[in-house]
């Protein structure tokens, strides 16, 4: 006979007092100050990870594309009043120029940060103020 009741995917966890704990977070909710501190700590770790990873061509292409879109929107705005044809041609040139320019700028900054870190002078700004 087919089963009519769907089975649960995880078992209930009982504690020593015989209480069944619910799934998910069972502790006390975080206060707003704790949430902010946790978010800031995660953001700080993410920033350090991002700064310690070498630059990629894909990141340079993405940054160049965003800069090019902003450039085109600015040129087509009523402020500059440029025609579409020459603007798109210039945008293609700008895009191709920004890719290596952005990559090698990021590479220079990455190597500079790594040298500072290796020399021990690239200390964390947050520790020096506390």
KELOTOR-15396 format. One record per residue (C-alpha): z, x, y. Coordinates in pm, whole numbers, plus 50000, padded with zeros to 5 digits. Each point is the difference from the previous one (the first is absolute). Layout:
<nodes>
ZXY;...
</nodes>
This chain:
<nodes>
500005000050000;499155012950349;502785009550229;500514975050281;502465019750211;498855031650175;502135030149907;501605021150267;498525034450048;503285018450060;503364993749845;503004988650194;502575027250052;503564990149928;502945019750135;503485005549854;501344967550146;497274980049831;498164991850323;496234999949989;498525020550280;496864987750167;496825020250021;499215020150308;502425013250255;503534989449910;501995020850251;501014990350348;497204996050255;499385029450233;501174997050359;497365003750273;501365034750085;499655010949637;496464986149983;499045018950317;501545032449876;498244996149665;496654993150168;500435029950233;500845022949708;496924988149808;497815004850307;501395035250052;499285009549638;496504985150021;499275019550319;501175032849849;497904993549689;496974992050215;500435031350212;500485022149694;496834988349826;496775018750072;497294981850198;497134983249817;496404993350090;500554963349922;502784998050259;497775017750253;497174975349932;502334970250041;501385013750328;496485007450126;498894964649914;502914984650188;499405022350304;496294991649993;500674962549991;502335003450299;497355020950177;497274973949938;502214971150111;500865019150318;496355007550081;498884964349934;502814985650210;499294986550349;501595031350142;497135023049894;497234973949941;497915022249769;497034988049792;500504995449627;497235023549876;501065032350172;503664991749937;499454997749623;498045032650001;502785017250189;502554984249767;498275015349696;500075034250165;503654996050099;500904989249644;498335030649848;501625022550259;503504985549956;500135004949621;500105038349988;501805001750335;502824978049869;500185017149661;500245035350137;502484989550267;502214984649729;499565030949782;501075022850287;503104978650069;500834998149628;499845037949962;502055004450319;502704976649866;500015018049665;500455033850171;502894986350206;501574985149691;499665032649806;501495019750290;502934975950020;499384991150366;498554965549932;503414983649977;500394962650005;500404986950356;502514973849893;502455026049862;500015021250317;501064970750222;502914989049783;
</nodes>
